[in-house]
Amino acid sequence: MNRLTTTLLCGALALASVAVHGQNTVRVRGTIVSLEGNVLAVKSREGQDLKIQLTDKTGVAYVTALTIADIKPGDGLGTTAVARPDGTLVAREIHTFPPSLGVPNEGHRPWDDAGASMTNARVSALVQAADGRELTLTWKDGSRKLLVPPGTPIVSGVDADRSFLKAGEYVYLNAQVGADDRLTAIGRVQVSKDGVRPPQ
């Protein structure tokens, strides 16, 4: 095996457990090892050692816990869900979007966890159901009903700074993969605080 092949194989293995959701974009989930200058070292949830370059545009937000009582019609949110055999979508987690952000990437699409989907939309109705609450999520081209069982993690992001990126905290972020396999953060790094973790 020549040096180039070995280098390419190592690069592929380093990213193998990071979920790809675009041609050159990945989702990173894991625990912070360190922050040195603009380089965030993360041990991914799959055990990979990753280094993510932060830029001047990289934001930081810590997450706080909400309850279903905090959700109301008109709120913008994202939710990871799985479908029951009868087609009912059941939430695994809900994260709200701040009003200033609107609802990014509106719609319903597959997610990178097996069998899961992601819906970004606004709440148009909220009613009591036999085994939880039922949300109706509506966007420009469609709508979906979503069952939210008791105990479903619900969080909101709070703007923060890099002082919150401490070793041992858990992060979720999107990153661009460069031609040299370098990872560069896109958008915000979401980080845990007081035991509340980004649930995506």
HELIX and SHEET records of a PDB file:
HELIX    1   1 ARG A    3  LEU A   15  1                                  13    
HELIX    2   2 ILE A   68  ASP A   70  5                                   3    
HELIX    3   3 PRO A   99  LEU A  101  5                                   3    
HELIX    4   4 ARG A  162  PHE A  164  5                                   3    
SHEET    1   A11 ALA A  19  GLY A  22  0                                        
SHEET    2   A11 THR A  25  GLU A  36 -1                                        
SHEET    3   A11 VAL A  39  SER A  44 -1                                        
SHEET    4   A11 ASP A  49  GLN A  53 -1                                        
SHEET    5   A11 LEU A 183  VAL A 191  1                                        
SHEET    6   A11 GLY A  59  ALA A  65  1                                        
SHEET    7   A11 ILE A 154  ALA A 160 -1                                        
SHEET    8   A11 LEU A  89  THR A  96  1                                        
SHEET    9   A11 GLY A  76  ALA A  83 -1                                        
SHEET   10   A11 ALA A 116  ALA A 129 -1                                        
SHEET   11   A11 GLY A 107  PRO A 110 -1                                        
SHEET    1   B 3 ALA A  19  GLY A  22  0                                        
SHEET    2   B 3 THR A  25  GLU A  36 -1                                        
SHEET    3   B 3 TYR A 170  VAL A 177 -1                                        
SHEET    1   C10 ALA A  19  GLY A  22  0                                        
SHEET    2   C10 THR A  25  GLU A  36 -1                                        
SHEET    3   C10 VAL A  39  SER A  44 -1                                        
SHEET    4   C10 ASP A  49  GLN A  53 -1                                        
SHEET    5   C10 LEU A 183  VAL A 191  1                                        
SHEET    6   C10 GLY A  59  ALA A  65  1                                        
SHEET    7   C10 ILE A 154  ALA A 160 -1                                        
SHEET    8   C10 LEU A  89  THR A  96  1                                        
SHEET    9   C10 GLY A 142  VAL A 148  1                                        
SHEET   10   C10 GLY A 132  TRP A 139 -1                                        
END                                                                             
